[in-house]
Amino acid sequence: MDLTYESIAKMIDHSLLNPTLTIADLEAGIRLGLAYDVASICIMPYALKRCAELLAGSTVRPSTTIGFPHGGHTAAVKVAEAERALADGCEELDMVVNISKVLSEDWAYVSADIGAVIDVAHAQGQKVKVIFENCYLRDQHKIKLCEICGDLKADWVKTSTGYGTGGATDEDLVLMRKHAPGFVAVKAAGGVRTLDRLLEVRELGVTRVGASGTATILDEARTRLGLPPVQSGSTTAVAGY
């Protein structure tokens, strides 16, 4: 296993999606993500433009959500959200499928819904993670979604929003890795709170995780690798993430 600090940090999408976070909390969270050099910072859409400004010139990507957290927006609204996000500097979009339509097995609608967002993002050279919200689905739905995402050239399939009734399970991650084409990566979200858990899901083929406990995970990684701690001044006012 390539166990370097960078290989671990660049698995993490630092999540700033809790609706109670204040502007001060969000700015502190962005600076935390920068200090730890994570893969991306996934932030509430209204704060995305500011996030992109603060991340400019870094290797940390600004990201946000589309159709979040329930997926019930019309496709036209999701496209409008995506266009706004891209204009504000977004490089990765985490979109929620229409869960109702998935459970209804209206696959033509589901495919068109996902495809509309992917088309907009890919046209601008940016990427899309498709959130299934597995806690509400049966395996047959997850498998079909993996196949659809492969056909549409999605960049990731993602287990959950973190706001449903369950998060990433080993069983779901194995299933998604098995049924998604190799060029579609897998993201785990919900319940990845320790370095050991991150390493466990990595072994299952996961390349990204959504995490709010980023400092806890990466502080432990630095300790194990014999690296100095991140300067505490870079992470002020982020307790509770």
Kinemage of the C-alpha trace (Angstrom):
@kinemage 1
@onewidth
@group {chain A} dominant
@subgroup {mainchain}
@vectorlist {calphas} color= white
{ca met a 1} P 0.000 0.000 0.000
{ca asp a 2} L 1.223 3.484 -0.929
{ca leu a 3} L 0.925 4.858 2.582
{ca thr a 4} L 2.121 8.438 2.253
{ca tyr a 5} L 0.559 11.521 3.766
{ca glu a 6} L -0.367 12.857 0.335
{ca ser a 7} L -2.017 9.600 -0.720
{ca ile a 8} L -4.218 9.736 2.388
{ca ala a 9} L -4.992 13.470 2.388
{ca lys a 10} L -5.885 13.428 -1.301
{ca met a 11} L -8.610 10.871 -0.580
{ca ile a 12} L -10.561 13.335 1.558
{ca asp a 13} L -13.340 15.679 0.489
{ca his a 14} L -13.604 17.912 3.551
{ca ser a 15} L -17.335 18.356 4.151
{ca leu a 16} L -18.769 21.763 5.084
{ca leu a 17} L -22.442 21.001 4.477
{ca asn a 18} L -24.006 21.187 7.931
{ca pro a 19} L -26.696 23.883 7.581
{ca thr a 20} L -25.899 25.376 10.994
{ca leu a 21} L -22.313 26.321 10.090
{ca thr a 22} L -21.806 30.068 10.267
{ca ile a 23} L -19.776 32.129 7.814
{ca ala a 24} L -16.924 32.130 10.324
{ca asp a 25} L -17.175 28.334 10.632
{ca leu a 26} L -17.089 27.931 6.853
{ca glu a 27} L -14.045 30.149 6.415
{ca ala a 28} L -12.236 28.313 9.203
{ca gly a 29} L -13.171 25.011 7.580
{ca ile a 30} L -11.773 26.123 4.236
{ca arg a 31} L -8.514 27.113 5.897
{ca leu a 32} L -8.399 23.748 7.659
{ca gly a 33} L -8.752 21.955 4.342
{ca leu a 34} L -5.967 24.063 2.898
{ca ala a 35} L -3.699 23.428 5.878
{ca tyr a 36} L -4.164 19.669 5.589
{ca asp a 37} L -3.996 19.738 1.746
{ca val a 38} L -7.079 17.586 1.194
{ca ala a 39} L -8.481 16.624 -2.218
{ca ser a 40} L -11.424 19.011 -2.152
{ca ile a 41} L -13.634 21.100 0.071
{ca cys a 42} L -17.307 20.319 -0.453
{ca ile a 43} L -19.188 23.376 0.719
{ca met a 44} L -22.740 24.712 0.683
{ca pro a 45} L -23.481 26.257 -2.728
{ca tyr a 46} L -23.927 29.819 -1.502
{ca ala a 47} L -20.381 29.807 -0.072
{ca leu a 48} L -18.760 28.183 -3.089
{ca lys a 49} L -17.515 31.334 -4.790
{ca arg a 50} L -15.696 32.473 -1.651
{ca cys a 51} L -14.304 28.955 -1.225
{ca ala a 52} L -12.941 28.957 -4.779
{ca glu a 53} L -11.290 32.324 -4.155
{ca leu a 54} L -9.542 31.059 -1.025
{ca leu a 55} L -8.406 27.855 -2.742
{ca ala a 56} L -7.026 29.606 -5.840
{ca gly a 57} L -3.444 28.559 -6.521
{ca ser a 58} L -3.657 25.506 -4.233
{ca thr a 59} L -4.049 21.818 -5.038
{ca val a 60} L -7.350 21.664 -3.112
{ca arg a 61} L -10.397 21.671 -5.380
{ca pro a 62} L -13.613 23.597 -4.645
{ca ser a 63} L -16.669 21.351 -4.782
{ca thr a 64} L -20.361 21.567 -3.947
{ca thr a 65} L -23.654 19.686 -4.045
{ca ile a 66} L -26.429 19.457 -6.619
{ca gly a 67} L -29.982 18.375 -5.771
{ca phe a 68} L -28.889 17.980 -2.164
{ca pro a 69} L -29.815 16.202 0.028
{ca his a 70} L -32.952 14.457 -1.279
{ca gly a 71} L -32.484 14.491 -5.071
{ca gly a 72} L -36.060 15.507 -5.797
{ca his a 73} L -35.278 18.669 -7.757
{ca thr a 74} L -36.285 18.654 -11.404
{ca ala a 75} L -33.503 17.996 -13.881
{ca ala a 76} L -33.759 21.596 -15.083
{ca val a 77} L -33.145 22.878 -11.562
{ca lys a 78} L -30.178 20.541 -11.113
{ca val a 79} L -28.715 21.814 -14.382
{ca ala a 80} L -29.217 25.416 -13.248
{ca glu a 81} L -27.490 24.592 -9.952
{ca ala a 82} L -24.621 22.987 -11.848
{ca glu a 83} L -24.235 25.954 -14.181
{ca arg a 84} L -24.182 28.365 -11.253
{ca ala a 85} L -21.662 26.235 -9.391
{ca leu a 86} L -19.360 26.005 -12.384
{ca ala a 87} L -19.564 29.771 -12.873
{ca asp a 88} L -18.576 30.183 -9.223
{ca gly a 89} L -15.450 28.068 -9.701
{ca cys a 90} L -16.615 24.552 -8.848
{ca glu a 91} L -14.423 21.718 -10.111
{ca glu a 92} L -16.344 18.734 -8.709
{ca leu a 93} L -20.110 18.389 -8.388
{ca asp a 94} L -21.692 15.918 -5.957
{ca met a 95} L -25.217 15.324 -7.280
{ca val a 96} L -28.005 13.297 -5.703
{ca val a 97} L -30.050 10.980 -7.906
{ca asn a 98} L -33.829 11.275 -7.872
{ca ile a 99} L -34.411 8.637 -5.202
{ca ser a 100} L -38.148 8.432 -5.867
{ca lys a 101} L -37.540 7.722 -9.544
{ca val a 102} L -34.895 5.114 -8.708
{ca leu a 103} L -37.297 3.296 -6.383
{ca ser a 104} L -39.966 3.551 -9.094
{ca glu a 105} L -37.428 2.069 -11.531
{ca asp a 106} L -38.047 4.815 -14.055
{ca trp a 107} L -34.602 4.296 -15.487
{ca ala a 108} L -35.058 6.531 -18.530
{ca tyr a 109} L -35.795 9.471 -16.216
{ca val a 110} L -32.943 8.594 -13.870
{ca ser a 111} L -30.479 8.369 -16.737
{ca ala a 112} L -31.603 11.669 -18.252
{ca asp a 113} L -31.437 13.377 -14.844
{ca ile a 114} L -27.873 12.231 -14.153
{ca gly a 115} L -26.766 12.745 -17.723
{ca ala a 116} L -27.950 16.337 -17.831
{ca val a 117} L -25.611 17.312 -14.978
{ca ile a 118} L -22.700 15.259 -16.293
{ca asp a 119} L -23.012 16.863 -19.722
{ca val a 120} L -22.860 20.382 -18.256
{ca ala a 121} L -19.868 19.589 -16.048
{ca his a 122} L -17.878 17.627 -18.616
{ca ala a 123} L -18.413 20.335 -21.213
{ca gln a 124} L -16.369 22.595 -18.915
{ca gly a 125} L -13.779 19.957 -18.055
{ca gln a 126} L -15.075 19.369 -14.536
{ca lys a 127} L -16.165 16.208 -12.713
{ca val a 128} L -19.301 14.668 -11.228
{ca lys a 129} L -19.861 12.331 -8.290
{ca val a 130} L -23.273 10.637 -8.400
{ca ile a 131} L -24.794 10.074 -4.942
{ca phe a 132} L -27.050 7.008 -4.646
{ca glu a 133} L -28.217 7.272 -0.984
{ca asn a 134} L -27.900 3.504 -0.603
{ca cys a 135} L -29.726 3.306 2.727
{ca tyr a 136} L -33.020 3.662 0.837
{ca leu a 137} L -32.203 1.304 -2.049
{ca arg a 138} L -32.070 -2.405 -2.759
{ca asp a 139} L -29.056 -4.037 -4.364
{ca gln a 140} L -30.814 -4.214 -7.726
{ca his a 141} L -31.148 -0.427 -7.701
{ca lys a 142} L -27.508 0.117 -6.772
{ca ile a 143} L -26.330 -2.208 -9.528
{ca lys a 144} L -28.501 -0.515 -12.141
{ca leu a 145} L -27.239 2.904 -11.044
{ca cys a 146} L -23.639 1.727 -11.392
{ca glu a 147} L -24.405 0.575 -14.926
{ca ile a 148} L -26.111 3.865 -15.811
{ca cys a 149} L -23.213 5.870 -14.383
{ca gly a 150} L -20.817 3.812 -16.460
{ca asp a 151} L -22.813 4.461 -19.626
{ca leu a 152} L -22.874 8.202 -18.847
{ca lys a 153} L -19.144 8.349 -17.985
{ca ala a 154} L -19.664 9.608 -14.448
{ca asp a 155} L -16.426 10.245 -12.593
{ca trp a 156} L -17.480 8.710 -9.264
{ca val a 157} L -20.337 6.753 -7.782
{ca lys a 158} L -20.929 7.733 -4.164
{ca thr a 159} L -22.677 5.838 -1.394
{ca ser a 160} L -24.600 8.529 0.439
{ca thr a 161} L -25.129 12.156 1.373
{ca gly a 162} L -24.312 11.675 5.038
{ca tyr a 163} L -27.817 12.933 5.838
{ca gly a 164} L -29.806 9.744 5.196
{ca thr a 165} L -30.421 6.912 7.642
{ca gly a 166} L -27.113 5.198 6.903
{ca gly a 167} L -23.678 5.724 5.420
{ca ala a 168} L -21.001 3.728 3.654
{ca thr a 169} L -21.012 -0.021 4.341
{ca asp a 170} L -18.417 -2.555 3.221
{ca glu a 171} L -21.111 -4.515 1.404
{ca asp a 172} L -22.185 -1.510 -0.641
{ca leu a 173} L -18.631 -0.488 -1.460
{ca val a 174} L -17.765 -3.986 -2.695
{ca leu a 175} L -20.950 -4.064 -4.775
{ca met a 176} L -20.351 -0.637 -6.291
{ca arg a 177} L -16.722 -1.396 -7.133
{ca lys a 178} L -17.783 -4.675 -8.733
{ca his a 179} L -20.565 -3.239 -10.897
{ca ala a 180} L -19.159 0.169 -11.857
{ca pro a 181} L -16.717 0.170 -14.789
{ca gly a 182} L -13.084 0.577 -13.858
{ca phe a 183} L -12.958 4.164 -15.095
{ca val a 184} L -15.691 5.148 -12.614
{ca ala a 185} L -14.217 5.702 -9.148
{ca val a 186} L -15.999 4.982 -5.854
{ca lys a 187} L -16.532 7.499 -3.040
{ca ala a 188} L -17.557 6.529 0.490
{ca ala a 189} L -19.549 9.017 2.546
{ca gly a 190} L -21.063 8.653 5.986
{ca gly a 191} L -19.219 7.014 8.864
{ca val a 192} L -15.590 7.416 7.774
{ca arg a 193} L -14.312 9.131 10.906
{ca thr a 194} L -10.958 7.498 11.671
{ca leu a 195} L -7.761 6.757 9.800
{ca asp a 196} L -8.277 3.028 10.262
{ca arg a 197} L -11.721 3.208 8.667
{ca leu a 198} L -10.368 5.259 5.786
{ca leu a 199} L -7.676 2.652 5.191
{ca glu a 200} L -10.285 -0.124 5.340
{ca val a 201} L -12.436 1.436 2.631
{ca arg a 202} L -9.336 2.193 0.582
{ca glu a 203} L -8.598 -1.522 0.544
{ca leu a 204} L -12.071 -2.052 -0.937
{ca gly a 205} L -11.256 0.194 -3.899
{ca val a 206} L -12.448 3.575 -2.620
{ca thr a 207} L -10.503 6.595 -3.904
{ca arg a 208} L -12.399 9.374 -2.096
{ca val a 209} L -14.214 9.758 1.191
{ca gly a 210} L -16.453 12.498 2.441
{ca ala a 211} L -15.390 13.487 5.936
{ca ser a 212} L -16.073 16.169 8.502
{ca gly a 213} L -13.521 14.720 10.946
{ca thr a 214} L -10.645 15.566 8.633
{ca ala a 215} L -8.306 16.884 11.327
{ca thr a 216} L -8.745 13.752 13.461
{ca ile a 217} L -7.997 11.457 10.520
{ca leu a 218} L -5.015 13.378 9.196
{ca asp a 219} L -3.498 14.165 12.589
{ca glu a 220} L -3.392 10.420 13.213
{ca ala a 221} L -1.864 9.845 9.769
{ca arg a 222} L 0.878 12.358 10.463
{ca thr a 223} L 1.588 10.794 13.847
{ca arg a 224} L 1.902 7.300 12.369
{ca leu a 225} L 4.118 8.544 9.554
{ca gly a 226} L 6.364 10.461 11.938
{ca leu a 227} L 5.456 13.864 10.513
{ca pro a 228} L 5.129 17.084 12.505
{ca pro a 229} L 1.611 18.269 13.317
{ca val a 230} L -0.161 20.834 11.195
{ca gln a 231} L 0.256 24.271 12.731
{ca ser a 232} L -2.635 24.828 15.152
{ca gly a 233} L -3.064 28.403 13.986
{ca ser a 234} L -4.219 27.094 10.621
{ca thr a 235} L -7.135 25.230 12.172
{ca thr a 236} L -8.564 27.732 14.623
{ca ala a 237} L -12.344 27.683 15.268
{ca val a 238} L -13.108 24.370 13.617
{ca ala a 239} L -13.920 22.260 16.668
{ca gly a 240} L -16.935 20.032 16.094
{ca tyr a 241} L -16.403 19.358 12.422
